[in-house]
Structure formats: structure tokens, C-alpha cells
Amino acid sequence: MPSILNSLKMISDPTRLRILLLLDEESLSVAELQQILGMGQSRISTQLSQLKKEGLVTDQRSGKNNIYSAQVPGELEAIMREAGRELPERGHDQASLRHILRKRKDQVRAYFDELAGRFGREYVPGRSWKGLAEAMLKILNYEVVADLGAGEGTLSQLIAQRARKVIAIDNSEKMVAFGKKLARENQLPHLEYRLGDIEAPPIDDDSVDLAIFSQALHHAEQPAKALLEAHRILKPGGRLIVLDLLRHSFEKARDLYYDTWLGFPEVELAEMLTACGFREVETAIVDREESPPHFQTLLASAAK
């Protein structure tokens, strides 16, 4: 039986209290706690070691990871939960935990990741990611699509092969002029380029079936505002796709690529989408570049 006095000392530390409250709801690995708490591995491991020594936490090996669970005496649990009400981070922690649990259940995504990892390792004539992407675009079934932050419009032109109308938004006059020229040359009259900002796109409310940010959100001054605008222009039931960078520390990206944000943490992007009113929020890391700085691609999808 853990000492009540020592246990009270343990939960008097906000970080240890946050960890205990999370583990009391669900057994978690250090990596999962890192994602939820936004802290380094060594800091979390140190706190877990102290909690384990006091008998408030147990661990069990599962594959390559240790899975931690709370073991809080009944007389301490009520005090712990009451103290948790005073933590300003408690709401964030619970939302992040729900996100982690949703990801765990996504066995289809786990299978896809494994499958994707094998794709292209062995040469098969005519098989490529480009060919697969072109095929997937052919089965898209969205009438009106908004490409927000379209740039040169490569994605817009590909989608225009299938959609009834594609609206490409960019804040560069030269880029818009270039896109319009390409649309004319390639005989894509249903591809319309508009000059505008992704934080205030010139698109009517409830008029779009699919909105896409493809490596554009990290250029926004206020990403949450851009997501709110995407929610505004989508029809009820419409979908949002976000392809962006996972949070990284390559500061030179600000000068090289004019990036405003160094990507986004997966949980933080999911929280922003939920706060903007989106539902069915899902996220996944879908690619990692082999060359330094090893940018990782974060994919998020949601429905209005």
C-alpha cells in the first residue's frame, strides 16, 4: 500500500498529476504521453519512474514499448480527481487522449501504412505512386472543389479532370495569371483561378463539396482562421483535406520557403479542426523524406 503522505506529495506536482489522471483513464506508452503532454521523453520518463517507485504506476512490456497504467488507492483517487479540476491543461489533455484513442482504433490506417511502406520496394513495370494517384483522382466524386493556396495549380489541374468545377485560390497575382493561362492552354474551362487569401477566400458560403489545403496552411498568419473559412465555404456534409508538414525544427524553412509556421503537431491540428466545428477528424503521418531535414507529411481529413 503506497504511503498516503508520499502519494499526496506526488500529486502535488502538476505534471505528475496530469500523467496520473491520464493513466487512470487509459494505459499509455511514453510516446503517447509525449504527444498528449507536448513534453520530452526524458522528462516524462523521470516522472513515471518516481510514480512507479511510489507504487502509483505499473508498467508492462508490449512489443518494443512499456505500457503504463495508474494504480491509485481509492482513498487518493477522489482527491486526485478533485485536484485535476484545477489544472488549466486538463481539457486539452482529455481532448488529446480521445484523439490518441481514435488513432489506436484505426487498424485500417495501420494496415495501409504497412502496405505503403512496401510499395515501390520491388520494381514492377508501370507501377508508381504517380500512376496510383492519377487513378485515385479518376474516382473522386466531388462536384465543386476549392484548392486553397493552390500555387501553380498542379493539384487543381489534376482534380479538374474529374470535378465539375474547381476553384483555385492564391494570393499571388502572377501565380493566378499563370494558372489561368495553363487552364486555357489545357482546355479546362471549369478550372477557375481567383486572387485571394486562404484566410478570406472569395468563395460563397456553403458552396463547396471538398476543400483542400495542400502544403498551404503553414503559410497562413492565422491557421485557425483559414480552417474556419474552409468550414464556412463547405456545404453541410462537405469534406476538408489538409496536407501539411509535421512540426519540425528546420528554422531555415522560414527564409528558404517563406514558411510562417514550422509545421503542426498532429494533436494540435486535430484540436484546431474540432474547435472550428469539424467532425470525423482523422490524422495520420503519411510520408517521411529520406534526406535531411527529414520533413514528414501530415494528413488530416474532416467533415462539416
C-alpha positions in Angstrom: 0.0 0.0 0.0 1.6 3.3 -1.0 2.1 5.9 1.7 -0.7 8.4 1.6 1.6 11.2 2.6 4.1 10.4 -0.1 1.3 10.0 -2.6 0.0 13.4 -1.8 3.5 14.8 -2.4 3.5 13.0 -5.8 0.2 14.5 -7.0 1.1 18.0 -5.7 3.3 18.3 -8.8 1.1 19.4 -11.8 3.0 17.3 -14.4 2.8 14.1 -12.3 -0.9 14.8 -11.6 -1.6 15.2 -15.3 0.2 11.9 -16.0 -1.7 10.0 -13.3 -5.1 11.4 -14.4 -4.4 10.2 -18.0 -3.2 6.8 -16.9 -6.2 6.4 -14.6 -8.4 6.7 -17.8 -6.2 4.7 -20.2 -2.9 2.7 -20.2 -0.4 4.6 -22.4 3.1 4.4 -23.7 5.7 7.1 -23.2 5.4 8.1 -26.9 1.6 8.6 -26.4 2.2 10.6 -23.3 4.6 12.8 -25.2 2.0 13.5 -27.9 -0.6 14.4 -25.3 1.5 16.5 -22.9 3.9 18.0 -25.5 6.9 17.2 -23.3 10.2 15.5 -24.0 10.8 11.8 -23.4 13.3 12.2 -20.6 11.1 14.5 -18.6 8.1 12.1 -18.8 10.3 9.0 -18.1 11.6 10.7 -15.0 8.2 11.5 -13.7 7.0 7.9 -14.4 10.0 6.5 -12.6 9.0 8.5 -9.5 5.4 7.5 -9.7 6.4 3.8 -10.2 8.7 3.9 -7.2 5.9 5.2 -5.1 3.6 2.4 -6.3 1.2 4.7 -8.1 2.1 3.4 -11.6 2.8 0.0 -13.0 4.2 -0.9 -16.4 4.0 -3.9 -18.7 6.1 -4.7 -21.8 4.2 -4.7 -25.1 6.4 -5.2 -28.2 9.1 -2.5 -28.1 7.2 -0.3 -25.7 6.4 -0.2 -22.0 2.7 0.5 -21.4 2.0 2.4 -18.1 -1.2 2.2 -16.0 -2.3 4.0 -12.9 -2.6 2.1 -9.6 -4.2 4.8 -7.4 -5.7 3.8 -4.0 -9.4 4.5 -3.6 -8.9 7.0 -0.8 -6.5 9.0 -3.0 -8.4 8.8 -6.3 -11.2 11.3 -5.2 -8.5 13.8 -4.1 -6.6 13.4 -7.3 -9.7 13.9 -9.5 -10.7 17.0 -7.5 -7.2 18.4 -7.8 -7.4 17.8 -11.5 -10.3 20.2 -11.8 -7.8 23.0 -11.0 -5.4 22.1 -13.8 -5.7 24.5 -16.7 -4.4 21.8 -19.1 -7.0 19.2 -18.1 -9.4 19.9 -21.0 -6.5 19.8 -23.5 -5.2 16.5 -22.1 -8.6 14.9 -22.3 -9.1 16.0 -25.9 -5.7 14.8 -26.8 -6.3 11.5 -25.2 -9.5 11.0 -27.1 -7.5 11.7 -30.3 -4.9 9.1 -29.4 -7.6 6.5 -28.7 -9.3 7.2 -32.1 -5.9 6.6 -33.8 -5.4 3.4 -32.0 -8.7 2.0 -33.3 -7.8 2.9 -36.9 -6.5 -0.5 -37.8 -7.2 0.1 -41.4 -4.8 3.0 -41.3 -2.2 0.9 -39.6 -2.5 -1.7 -42.4 -2.3 0.9 -45.1 0.9 2.3 -43.5 2.4 -1.1 -43.6 1.3 -1.6 -47.2 2.5 1.8 -48.3 5.9 1.0 -46.8 6.3 -1.9 -49.1 5.0 -0.1 -52.2 7.8 0.6 -54.6 10.5 -1.5 -52.9 10.4 -4.1 -55.6 10.3 -2.9 -59.2 7.1 -3.7 -61.1 6.9 -2.2 -64.6 4.4 0.6 -64.9 3.6 0.7 -61.1 4.3 4.0 -59.4 2.9 6.4 -56.8 2.2 8.9 -59.6 0.2 6.3 -61.5 -1.7 5.3 -58.4 -2.5 8.9 -57.6 -3.8 9.6 -61.1 -6.1 6.5 -60.8 -7.4 7.7 -57.5 -8.2 11.1 -58.9 -10.4 9.4 -61.5 -12.7 8.1 -58.9 -13.2 11.3 -57.0 -16.8 12.2 -56.8 -16.9 15.8 -55.8 -18.8 18.4 -57.9 -17.2 21.6 -56.6 -13.7 21.6 -55.2 -11.7 24.5 -53.6 -7.9 24.3 -53.7 -6.9 26.8 -51.1 -3.4 28.1 -51.5 -3.2 26.5 -54.9 0.2 27.9 -56.0 1.0 26.9 -59.6 -2.2 24.8 -59.5 -0.8 21.3 -60.3 -3.3 19.7 -57.9 -6.2 21.8 -59.2 -5.4 20.8 -62.8 -5.4 17.1 -61.8 -8.7 17.3 -59.9 -10.2 19.3 -62.8 -10.1 16.1 -64.8 -12.9 14.8 -62.7 -14.7 17.6 -60.7 -17.5 19.7 -62.3 -15.8 22.8 -61.0 -12.5 23.6 -59.3 -11.8 27.0 -57.7 -8.1 27.6 -57.2 -7.2 30.4 -54.7 -3.8 32.0 -54.4 -2.7 35.4 -53.1 0.0 35.9 -55.9 -1.2 37.8 -58.9 1.5 36.2 -61.1 0.6 32.7 -59.9 -3.1 33.3 -60.7 -2.3 34.7 -64.1 0.0 31.7 -64.8 -2.8 29.3 -63.6 -5.4 30.9 -65.9 -3.0 30.6 -68.8 -2.5 26.9 -68.2 -6.2 26.3 -67.8 -6.8 27.9 -71.2 -4.0 26.0 -72.8 -5.1 22.7 -71.4 -8.8 23.4 -72.2 -10.0 23.3 -68.7 -12.9 25.8 -68.7 -14.3 24.5 -65.3 -11.0 25.3 -63.6 -11.3 28.9 -62.2 -8.4 30.8 -60.6 -9.2 33.5 -58.2 -6.9 36.0 -56.4 -7.4 35.8 -52.7 -6.1 34.8 -49.3 -6.8 31.5 -47.7 -7.8 33.3 -44.5 -10.6 35.1 -46.5 -11.2 33.1 -49.7 -13.5 34.8 -52.2 -16.0 31.9 -52.2 -19.6 31.8 -51.2 -20.8 30.2 -48.0 -22.0 26.5 -48.2 -20.9 26.2 -51.9 -18.1 23.7 -51.9 -18.1 19.9 -51.7 -14.4 19.5 -51.0 -11.8 22.0 -49.7 -8.1 21.2 -49.8 -5.0 22.8 -48.2 -2.0 21.2 -49.8 1.1 22.4 -48.1 -0.6 25.8 -47.7 -1.7 26.1 -44.1 1.8 26.7 -42.7 1.9 29.9 -44.8 -1.2 31.3 -43.0 -0.7 34.1 -40.5 -3.7 32.6 -38.5 -4.1 28.9 -39.4 -7.2 28.6 -37.3 -8.9 31.4 -39.2 -8.1 29.7 -42.5 -9.7 26.5 -41.2 -12.8 28.4 -40.1 -13.0 29.9 -43.6 -12.8 26.4 -45.0 -15.7 25.4 -42.7 -17.7 28.4 -43.9 -17.4 27.6 -47.6 -18.1 23.9 -47.3 -21.6 22.6 -47.8 -23.1 20.6 -44.9 -21.5 17.2 -45.2 -18.6 18.5 -47.3 -15.1 17.4 -46.5 -11.8 19.0 -45.8 -8.4 17.6 -46.6 -5.2 19.1 -45.1 -1.7 18.0 -46.3 1.0 19.8 -44.4 4.2 19.3 -42.5 4.5 17.7 -39.2 6.1 20.1 -36.6 9.9 20.3 -37.3 12.8 22.4 -36.1 14.3 23.4 -39.5 14.4 27.2 -38.9 15.8 27.9 -42.4 12.5 27.0 -43.9 11.3 30.4 -42.9 13.8 32.0 -45.3 14.0 29.3 -47.9 10.3 28.7 -48.4 8.7 31.7 -46.6 7.1 29.4 -44.1 5.2 31.2 -41.3 4.8 28.0 -39.2 7.3 25.1 -38.9 4.5 22.6 -39.5 2.0 21.5 -36.9 1.9 18.8 -34.2 -0.6 16.1 -35.1 -2.7 16.5 -32.0 -2.7 20.3 -32.3 -4.1 20.2 -35.8 -6.8 17.8 -34.8 -7.8 20.2 -31.9 -7.9 23.2 -34.3 -10.2 21.3 -36.6 -12.5 20.3 -33.8 -12.6 23.8 -32.4 -13.6 25.1 -35.9 -16.6 22.9 -35.8 -15.4 20.0 -37.9 -16.4 16.4 -37.1 -15.0 13.0 -38.0 -11.5 14.4 -37.6 -8.7 11.9 -38.5 -5.0 12.5 -38.8 -2.0 10.4 -39.9 1.7 10.7 -40.8 1.8 9.5 -44.4 5.3 10.2 -45.5 8.9 10.9 -44.3 11.6 12.3 -46.5 14.8 10.3 -46.6 17.0 13.3 -47.0 17.7 15.8 -44.1 15.9 17.6 -42.6 13.5 14.6 -43.0 10.3 16.5 -43.4 7.2 14.4 -42.5 3.9 14.9 -44.2 0.8 15.2 -42.0 -2.6 14.3 -43.5 -5.8 15.4 -41.8 -9.4 14.9 -43.0 -12.7 16.1 -41.5 -16.3 16.7 -42.4 -18.6 19.7 -41.9 
